Amino acid sequence: MRKIVAFLALLLIVTIGGCNRSDDFKDTITKGTWRADYFQESGDDHTGVFAGYIFTFLADGKVTVTRPGTTPPVGYWNEYNSGTRMQFNFGSTTPLDKLNDDWVIDRFDDSEARFHMLSAPATQLILQKI
C-alpha cells in the first residue's frame, strides 16, 4: 500500500511540475492591459519616459501601445526559451526603442511581470497590469 501511495505522490509531482511556463506566461501577458511601473536603465530610473503608455499584448505577437495625444505604434513581442525570455521590437519609435532587446522574465503573475535585459542586467522593467 505504501508503494502505491508513494507512486501516486510521485505521479502528482511530475504532473504538476510538467506545467508549461511558456503557455502560462502567454496567457498572463495577453489578458488585459499593462503599464510600465518601473524602468531602470544602467542603474538610473527612467520610468517617467513611459508615463501614460498603455501596452496590450496580442496572441499573434503584436503589441499595441497607446498614449493620449500620440499615434499608436505597433510593436512586436516574442516569448521564447520555454517561457524564460521575451523579446521586444518597436523599431525606431522613441522612447519605445529603449525596449528593443532580449529580456529575461524574472517572474510574473496576474498583476505584475518583472524583467531584466539579457545584454545589460542592470536594465530592469516592471510591467503592472491595469
N, C-alpha and C positions, 0 to 999 in steps of 0.2 A: 504493500500500500504506500509506503514511504517513497518508493521508487516512482510510482505513478504521480504522486504529488510533486516530487522533485522535477519530473519530466514536464508536467503541466506548468510549473513555475518557470522553468527554462523556456518553454514554448511561448509563454506570455511575455517574457523579457525580450526574446528575439522578435516577436511580433511588434511590440511597442517600439523597440529600437529600430525597426525597419521603416518607420515613418519617413517620408520623403521631405527633407528640409527645403528642397527646391520648390516643390509644389506648395508647401506651407508659406514660403516667402512670397511666391507669386500671388497666391490667394489673398494674403495680407496686404501687399502693396497696391493691388488693383481694386481694392474696396475703399471707396471714399476719396477724399482729397487731403493733401498734405501741405505743410508749410515748413520752411527752413527755420527751425527753432534755434539752431546754433551752427555757425560755420567758422572754423578756425583754420587759418592758412599759415603754415610755417610758424605756428605758435602765437599768431596775432588774431584777435577776434574781429572778424569781418561780417558778422551776422547781418548788420544793417544793410549791406548791398542787396540782400534778398528780401527786404521788408516789402510786404504786400504781394509777393509772388505766391501763387497757389499752383501746386503740382497735381496733375491727375494722370496716373499711370494706367495705360490701357493694356489689355491682354495681348494685343498684336505687336507690342514692342514700342509703341509710340508713347510719348509723354507730352501732354498739353500743359502749357504754362500760361496762367492768366495773371494780369496785374492791371488795376484800374488805370486807364489813360494810355495803355500801350497796345500795340498789335500783338496778339498772342502768337508766340513762336511754337513750332512743333519740334520736339527733340525725339531722341530715341534712347531706350534703355534696354539692357540685356542682362539677365541674371545667368550666371554660369558657374562651373566648378561645384556642382551639387549644392547650390544654394549658399555658397560662401563668398561669392564675388558678384559685383554688379558694375556695369559699365554705362556711362552716360555719353551722349554725343548731342550737343546743341549747336554744332558748327561754330561760327564766329560771333554769335549773338552775345553781347556783353550785358550783364555780368555772368550769364549762364555758362559761358565758355570756361569759367573757373572750375566747373564741374566735369568737364570733358576729361575723363580718365577712368582707370580701373579702381574700384573701391572694394575694400574688404568689408563684408557685412559682419559687424561685431556682434550685434544682437538686434532682435526685433520682436515686437508683439503687436497687438491690435491697435496700439496708440502711439508707438514710437519705433523708429528704426535708427540705429547708430552705425556709422561707417567711419573708416579711416582710409586715406588714399594709399593704394598699394605702393606707388613710387615715392611717396612723401608721407610717412606715418604720422608726422606732426600736423598734417592737414586732416581735420575731422569735420563730419557733417552729421547733424541730428535732424531728422525729419519728424515732425509731430503731426499726428492726424487731427484734422479739424472737426 
